[in-house]
Amino acid sequence: MSLIQSLAIMLGREPTKPRPEEYSPEAQALHEAKRASKLTPEQRAEINRQTHDAHKVHTWRNRRWLTLLVVNLLFVLSYHFDVQLIEGALTASRVIGFHFADLNSALQVTLAFKTILINLVIGTTTVLLLWWLLGGRSFCSWVCPYHLLAEWAEALHVKLAAKKLIKDHQLHRRTRVVLYVIFAVAALASGYTVFETISPTGILSRAMIYGPTWALTIVVFLLLLEVFYSRRMWCRYMCPIGITYAVVGAISPVRVVFRPVNCHHEGECRKVCLVPHVLDVTKKGFATQMHSGIGADCTRCGLCVDVCPTGSLKFEVKGLDKLL
C-alpha cells in the first residue's frame, strides 16, 4: 500500500481489494497456492486450537497498560510532591526543562490566538519528532488516559452485544475529518480553544493532576455511549487527535508488519482492532507483498500481535528488522 493510499484510508476512504497488477510475483504465487490447498478436519481443529490459545496472550496489552499508567502517574506525582521534573498536563508540559506540546492542542492555540509562540514551536517540534519516532498514533494507545477507559468500556460493550442486549451502531469514518475542520474553524472564529474544552484526553489528564471538575461528565457521557450505542465511538469515529498523529506516524520507523505466508486468515486480528480497516491486508488474497507495513491509522496497540496465532503480525523498527 502506498503512502497516499494509506492516508486516504485514514481520512475515511473504504479499503478495496488490490488490482491484479499490484501483486508481487511472490505474493501472487502464495495466494494461488493457498486457494489450491484444502484443509483437512484435523488441520481446521488445530487452527481453532491455536486461535483459542492466542486469546490468552496479553503481552503487548499489559506492557501498554503499564506504560500508560506510569506516564500519567508521573504527571500526578510530580505535581503533588512539587518535584517539578514534569510540569503541566498531556496537552502541554515541560519535562526536565524540555517543552512538550500536543500537536492538536498547538494547532488550536495558534488558530485561536492567531500568533505563533516560540515555546509552542519548540514543544510542538519535540512532540512531532518523538511521535514520528515512536509511531504516531502510539500516543493514543500508549499514553492517552481515555483510551484505557474506552478499552474497558469496549469489553463491556462486546459482552452486552454478544448477549444481544445491545446493537453496535457504526458511524462513518469521515466523521472525525468533519469534526477536525469544525473545531479548527471554531478556534479561528471564536479565539477560544473549543476542542480542548471537551477533549476527554485533556479533561482526564487535568482531572488526575489538579482534581476533578464538571468536565468529567463529558467523559462519562462518552463512555456510556460507547458501552450502549457505538463501540469505541470517540477514538474510532470522532477524535481529531487521531488524525494528527496518524499523519505524523505514516512514515514512522516503528510499525506493525504483516507476513502472509503462515496466516490462516481467520480474522481474529480484525475483531480486536480499534481501527480494523488497517488490517484489510490480512484478508485472504489481499496482501500484495510478502512483507507489508500496516497503514497510518494503526495505533500500535499490539492487540493484533497478541491475538495472532501464527506470528504473522509483528512489531518492527524499519531498517533495523534484520538486526533485532
C-alpha positions in Angstrom: 0.0 0.0 0.0 1.4 3.4 -0.9 1.6 6.3 1.5 -1.1 8.2 -0.4 -3.5 5.2 -0.2 -2.7 4.8 3.5 -3.6 8.4 4.2 -6.7 8.3 2.1 -8.0 5.3 4.0 -7.1 7.0 7.3 -9.2 10.0 6.2 -12.2 7.8 5.5 -11.9 6.1 2.1 -13.0 2.5 2.3 -10.2 0.0 1.5 -10.7 -2.2 -1.6 -9.2 -5.4 -2.9 -5.9 -4.6 -4.8 -5.9 -4.8 -8.6 -4.1 -7.8 -10.2 -1.1 -5.6 -11.3 -0.4 -4.5 -7.7 0.6 -8.0 -6.6 4.2 -9.0 -6.5 5.0 -12.4 -8.2 5.8 -14.0 -4.8 2.5 -12.8 -3.3 0.5 -13.9 -6.3 2.1 -17.4 -6.2 1.4 -17.6 -2.4 -2.3 -16.8 -2.9 -2.7 -19.3 -5.7 -1.1 -22.0 -3.6 -3.5 -21.2 -0.7 -6.5 -21.2 -2.9 -5.5 -24.6 -4.3 -4.9 -26.2 -0.9 -7.7 -27.8 1.1 -7.6 -28.1 4.8 -8.3 -31.4 6.5 -10.6 -31.6 9.5 -7.5 -32.2 11.7 -5.9 -29.0 10.3 -9.0 -27.0 10.9 -9.2 -28.3 14.5 -5.5 -27.3 15.0 -6.2 -23.8 13.7 -9.2 -23.5 16.1 -7.0 -24.6 19.0 -4.2 -22.1 18.1 -6.8 -19.3 17.7 -8.3 -20.2 21.1 -4.9 -20.2 22.8 -3.8 -17.0 21.2 -6.7 -15.1 23.0 -5.0 -15.9 26.3 -1.9 -13.9 25.3 -1.8 -10.3 26.6 1.9 -9.5 26.4 1.7 -6.2 24.5 -1.6 -5.2 26.1 0.0 -5.5 29.6 3.1 -3.6 28.5 1.0 -0.9 27.1 -1.3 -0.5 30.1 1.7 -0.4 32.4 3.3 2.3 30.2 0.1 4.4 30.1 -0.4 4.2 33.8 3.3 5.1 34.6 3.3 8.1 32.2 0.2 9.6 33.6 1.2 8.8 37.2 4.4 10.7 36.7 2.5 13.8 35.9 0.3 13.3 39.1 3.2 12.6 41.4 5.4 15.4 40.1 2.6 17.9 40.7 1.5 16.6 44.1 5.1 16.3 45.5 6.2 19.5 43.7 9.2 17.7 42.2 8.9 19.9 39.0 10.5 17.3 36.8 7.3 17.1 34.9 5.1 20.2 34.8 1.7 20.7 33.1 -0.6 18.0 31.6 -0.6 15.9 28.5 -1.8 18.8 26.3 1.2 21.0 27.2 4.0 20.2 29.6 7.7 20.7 30.4 9.8 17.7 31.1 13.2 18.3 32.8 13.2 21.7 31.1 12.2 20.5 27.7 8.9 21.9 26.3 6.3 19.4 25.0 3.0 20.5 23.3 0.3 18.2 21.9 0.1 18.7 18.2 -3.6 19.2 18.1 -3.6 21.5 21.1 -0.8 23.6 19.5 -2.9 24.0 16.3 -5.9 25.0 18.4 -3.9 27.6 20.3 -2.3 29.0 17.1 -5.7 29.4 15.4 -7.4 30.8 18.5 -4.8 33.4 19.3 -3.6 33.9 15.7 0.0 34.1 16.7 2.9 31.7 16.8 4.6 31.4 20.3 8.2 30.3 20.4 7.7 27.9 23.3 4.8 26.4 21.4 7.1 25.9 18.3 9.7 24.2 20.5 7.2 22.0 22.2 5.5 21.0 19.0 8.7 20.2 17.3 9.8 18.0 20.2 6.5 16.1 20.2 6.5 15.8 16.4 9.9 14.1 16.4 9.0 12.0 19.4 5.8 10.5 18.0 7.3 10.2 14.5 9.9 8.1 16.0 7.5 6.1 18.2 4.7 5.6 15.7 2.2 8.5 15.5 -1.0 7.0 16.9 1.1 5.2 19.5 0.1 8.2 21.6 -3.5 7.1 21.5 -2.9 3.6 22.8 0.2 4.0 24.9 -0.3 7.4 26.6 -3.9 8.7 26.3 -5.8 8.0 29.6 -9.2 8.0 27.8 -8.0 5.1 25.6 -7.7 2.9 28.7 -11.2 3.7 29.9 -12.5 3.2 26.4 -10.9 -0.3 26.2 -12.7 -1.3 29.4 -16.0 0.2 28.1 -15.4 -1.8 24.8 -15.1 -5.0 26.7 -18.4 -4.4 28.4 -20.0 -3.4 25.0 -18.8 -6.6 23.4 -20.2 -8.7 26.2 -23.6 -7.0 26.0 -23.6 -7.3 22.2 -22.8 -11.0 22.4 -25.9 -11.5 24.6 -27.9 -9.4 22.1 -28.8 -6.9 24.8 -27.5 -4.0 22.7 -26.6 -3.5 19.0 -23.5 -1.8 17.7 -24.0 1.3 15.6 -21.2 2.2 13.2 -20.6 5.8 12.2 -18.9 6.9 9.1 -15.2 7.2 9.5 -15.1 10.6 7.8 -17.0 12.0 10.8 -13.7 12.8 12.6 -12.4 14.6 9.5 -15.5 16.8 9.5 -15.1 17.4 13.3 -11.4 18.2 12.8 -12.4 21.0 10.4 -15.3 22.2 12.6 -13.0 22.5 15.7 -10.3 24.3 13.7 -12.8 26.8 12.3 -14.4 27.3 15.7 -11.0 28.1 17.3 -10.2 30.6 14.5 -13.6 32.3 14.6 -14.0 32.4 18.4 -10.5 33.0 19.6 -11.0 30.1 22.0 -9.6 26.6 22.1 -13.0 24.9 21.8 -11.8 21.4 21.3 -9.7 21.5 24.4 -12.8 22.2 26.5 -14.4 18.9 25.5 -11.4 16.7 24.7 -11.6 13.6 27.0 -7.8 13.3 26.8 -7.2 16.8 28.3 -10.1 16.6 30.7 -8.9 13.3 32.2 -5.2 14.4 32.3 -6.1 17.7 34.1 -8.5 15.9 36.5 -5.9 13.4 37.6 -3.3 16.2 38.2 -5.3 19.1 39.5 -8.5 17.4 40.7 -11.9 16.6 39.1 -14.3 19.2 37.6 -17.7 19.2 36.0 -16.0 18.4 32.7 -15.7 14.8 33.7 -19.4 14.5 32.9 -18.4 14.7 29.3 -16.1 11.7 29.7 -18.9 9.7 31.5 -21.3 10.6 28.7 -18.9 9.4 26.0 -18.2 6.2 27.8 -21.9 5.4 28.2 -22.4 6.0 24.5 -19.5 3.6 23.8 -20.9 0.9 26.1 -24.6 1.1 25.0 -24.5 2.6 21.5 -21.3 2.5 19.4 -18.2 0.5 20.1 -15.1 2.8 20.5 -17.2 5.7 19.1 -14.8 8.5 20.2 -11.5 7.0 19.2 -12.6 5.3 16.1 -15.0 7.8 14.6 -14.7 11.2 16.2 -11.4 12.2 17.8 -9.4 14.8 15.8 -6.2 13.9 17.7 -6.1 10.6 15.9 -5.9 12.3 12.5 -3.0 14.5 13.6 -0.9 11.6 15.0 -1.8 9.3 12.1 -0.3 11.7 9.7 2.8 12.0 11.8 3.2 8.2 12.1 2.5 7.5 8.4 6.3 7.1 7.8 7.3 6.2 11.3 10.1 3.5 11.6 8.1 1.8 14.4 5.2 -0.2 12.8 3.3 -3.4 12.8 4.0 -5.6 9.7 2.2 -8.5 8.2 3.7 -11.5 6.6 1.1 -13.7 4.9 3.0 -17.0 4.5 1.6 -18.7 7.6 -1.5 -16.7 8.1 -4.8 -18.7 8.4 -6.8 -15.5 7.5 -9.2 -16.4 10.4 -9.8 -12.7 11.1 -9.2 -12.6 14.8 -6.9 -9.6 14.5 -9.6 -7.5 12.8 -12.1 -8.4 15.6 -9.9 -6.9 18.3 -8.5 -4.0 16.4 -9.6 -0.4 17.2 -9.3 0.5 13.5 -9.9 -2.8 11.7 -9.8 -1.1 8.2 -6.0 -1.0 8.6 -5.9 -4.8 8.7 -7.8 -5.5 5.4 -4.4 -6.7 4.2 -4.8 -9.8 6.4 -7.9 -10.9 4.4 -7.3 -13.9 2.2 -5.9 -12.8 -1.2 -5.4 -9.1 -0.2 -1.7 -9.0 0.6 0.2 -7.6 -2.4 3.7 -8.1 -0.8 5.3 -10.8 1.3 6.1 -8.1 3.9 3.6 -5.3 4.4 3.5 -2.4 6.9 0.1 -1.7 8.4 -1.5 1.6 7.5 -1.1 5.1 9.0 -4.2 4.8 11.2 -2.7 1.9 13.2 -2.3 2.8 16.9 0.5 0.2 17.5 -1.6 -1.1 20.4 -0.3 -4.6 19.8 -3.7 -6.4 20.3 -3.4 -7.9 16.8 0.1 -9.1 17.6 -1.0 -10.7 20.8 -4.0 -12.5 19.2 -2.3 -13.7 16.0 -1.9 -17.5 16.4 0.8 -17.8 13.7 3.0 -14.8 14.4 2.1 -13.3 11.0 1.7 -9.8 12.6 4.8 -8.4 14.4 6.3 -5.2 15.6 9.2 -3.9 13.5 11.6 -1.0 13.6 12.0 -0.2 9.9 15.6 -0.5 8.8 16.5 -2.5 11.9 14.3 -5.5 11.4 17.2 -7.7 10.3 19.3 -6.7 13.3 16.6 -7.1 16.0 
